[in-house]
Every structure is written in C-alpha cells, then in structure tokens.
Amino acid sequence: MSALDPGRIQDELPQLVDRLAPEFARLFTYFRIPAQDAEDLLQDAFVLFITKRRQIASPDAWLIGTLRFRCLLYWRKRRRRLLETVDETLLMELAGGTSPRQENDDLARDLSGAIGRLPDRCRSLLRLRYGLGCDDPEVALRLGYSPTGIRKIAHRCLSALTQQMLAGGYPTAAMPPKPQPSAQPGAE
C-alpha cells in the first residue's frame, strides 16, 4: 500500500485533525488569524500535505511547521497589501484622484496629519517622492542616501505612514483589498 493510497490518507487525515486540533487552535490564536482565514490556511496546509505525503517523514511536525509558515505569510501579505494601498492612495491623492471632493478633503487631512507626525527624514522623502515626483536615485541624491538603500528607507517611511494612519483611526476597511493570485507557493 503506497503513502498516497486514498484509503490510507482518508484514515490518516481525521486522526491528524483530531490529534493536532489543539495545536492548530494555539497557532491561530498566537498569530491572531481570523476564523474564516484560519480555515483557508488549514485547508491549504492539508492540500499540500496530501500532495507531498510521500516525502513527509513526520506528518505532525510537518503540518504544524507548514501551518506556522502559512500564518507568517498571511500577515506578511496583509501588511504588504496595506502598504501598497497606502502607496497607491498617496499617489492618487497627490495626483488629484477622481474621488468625490469631500472624500479627497478627508483623505488629504488624514494624510497631512499622519505625515506631520513622521520623522523629518520620512517627511522629506515622501515630499520628494510623491509631492515633487522624484525617482528613487534622485531622492537618494538629494537626501544623501545610498541609491541602493533608498527603496528600503522608502518602505520604512511608508510603513511608518501606515502606522500613523491606523493609529489616527483611518479604517483598514476603507482600503480596498488587493486581488490574490490563485496559485500559492508551497511550504517546503
């Protein structure tokens, strides 16, 4: 009987779920994964488990490790999406997007307040990059940074801006979610 025998996997999965349910719950609580997303992450882990079963020596350890990795990726993707949305929102606002006037005024006020609470280097970087339309090498030159490190500094400044926006009560629901690619890379 092979490791991929449907009968064997059918018997093995319920036992794994029962045995590891407390550990799964602990991981989801630790990583603060919402219930609807936790179910998706668990399903993804089990699909990977079924496809890679032949190569897995310790199913318990593999499933827990894969689920932990999926939980880490979940929050990385969420943070990245939020940063990209703030980046796009900032660009649209500075370019004079097509939102209704009241919405633009509210967003401009929120952005202005959040940018005002940032360190000087971030305010300068954001003003050059978005207000004056300078590209990364030019921003690096004007601010005295290395051209190879400016993207990381810009990312940190956008992260700080995002934190300020959220701390100021800007709702994350107001930021549209990014579309997800249908295929997700496996945990190996």
N, C-alpha and C positions, 0 to 999 in steps of 0.2 A: 504494500500500500504506500503510495507516494505522499510527500508532505502536502501536495496540492490536491489530494483526493477530496472531492466535495463532501463526502460523508465525514471525513476526519475534521475538516475545517468547520463543518456545521456543528459537530460535537464540541470542538475546541473553543469557538467564539463565545457561546453563552457562559462557559466556565471561566474564561478570561474576564468577561464583563463582570460576572459576579465577584470574582476574586479581586479584581482591581478597581471596582467601583469606588471604594473609599479613597483610594489614591487619586483617581481621576477627579473626584469632588474636591480633594485637597488642592490639586493643581489649579483647578478652575477658580477656587476661592483665592488662592495665593496670587494668581495673575489677574484677578478681578475680571474674568471673562463673562460677559452677559450670557444668560441661559440659552438663548436662541443661537448664539455664535458658538457656545461650548458644544452643542450638539453637532454642529457642522464640523468643528475641529475633530471631534471624536470620530465622526463618520470618515473624514479624510484619513485619519490615522489607521482606521480599520481597513479601508480600501488599500492603502499602502501595505499594511500587514499581509493581506491576502495575496497581493501581487508579489511580495518579497518573502513569503513564508519559507520557501526552500532555503534561503540564505540566512535565516534568523535562528541563532542558537538558543537564545533565551527570550521567549515571547514576552514575558512580564517586563523585563528590563527594557527591551526594545520598544514596547508600546509606551511605557512611561517616559522614556527618553524622547521618543518621537513626539508625543503629546506635549512635553515640556518645550521642545523646539518649536512646535506649531504655535504654542501660546506666545512665545517670544516673538515669532514672526508676525503674529496677529497685531501686537501693539506697535511693532516697528512700522508695519504697513499703515496702521491708523495714524500714527504720528506723521509719517511721510505724507499721507493724504492731506492731513490738516495743514502741514507746512506748504504743500503745493497749492492748496486752496487759498491760503493767506497770500502766497506769492502772486497767484492769478488775480485775486481780489485787489491787491495793492496795485498791480499793473493796470487793471481795469479802472480803478478809481483815479489813478494819476493820468490815465489816458482819456478820462471823461466817458466812462461806460454808458450804456444805454438804459440803465435802471431809472425808475421814476425819481424825480428831483428830491422828494422827501427822503427816500431811501439813500440816495447819494449823500445828502447832507448828514444823515445819521452816521453813515459809514465813515465819511470824512472826519466827523467829530470824534468818533471812536478811534480811528486810526491816528489822528493827530494827538489825542490824549495818550494812547499807548506808545507812540513814537517818542513823545515828550518824556516818558518815564524810562526810556532806554539810556544806556551809557552813551557818551559823546561819540565814540568810535562807530557805534551802530547807527546813531542818528546820521552821522556824516556819510557812512556807507550807503544807507538807504536813500538819502537825499541824492547822492551822486548816481546811484544805480537806477533808481526809479524816477526821481524828480528831474534829473538832467539827462537821463538816458545813456549814461556812460557804460561802456562794456567793462568786463572784469579786468583786463590788463590796464585800462585807463584808470579805473578805480584804485587798483593796486598802486599805480604810479603816483597818483595824487595824494593817497593816504600813507605812502611809504611802506607798503606791504610787499611781500614777495608775490609775484604774479602766479606762482604755483599754489600758494596758500590762500588766495583770496576767496575761492569758492567755499572753503571750509569756514572762513570767517563770515562770509555772507550767510551761509547756512545757520551758523550760530546766532547771527543777528535776527534772522527770520524766526528761529526758534524762540528767541527772547521776545520778539514782537508777538508771536502766537501766544506765549505765556501771559504777556501783558493784556492781550485782547481777552483771553479767557478769564484772567483774574479780574478784569474790569466788567465781567458779566456778559461778554459777547457770546451768544448762544452757538454751540457747535452745530445745532440743527440748522442754523441759517447758512451753514457752509455746505454746498452740495457735495454728495459723495462722488468719488472718482469711480469710473467703471472698472470692475475687476476682470483680469484676463481669465478665460475659462480653464486653462490648464495651469496647475500649480506644481512647482518643482517638488520632488520628493525629499524626504529627510533620509539622509544616508549616513 
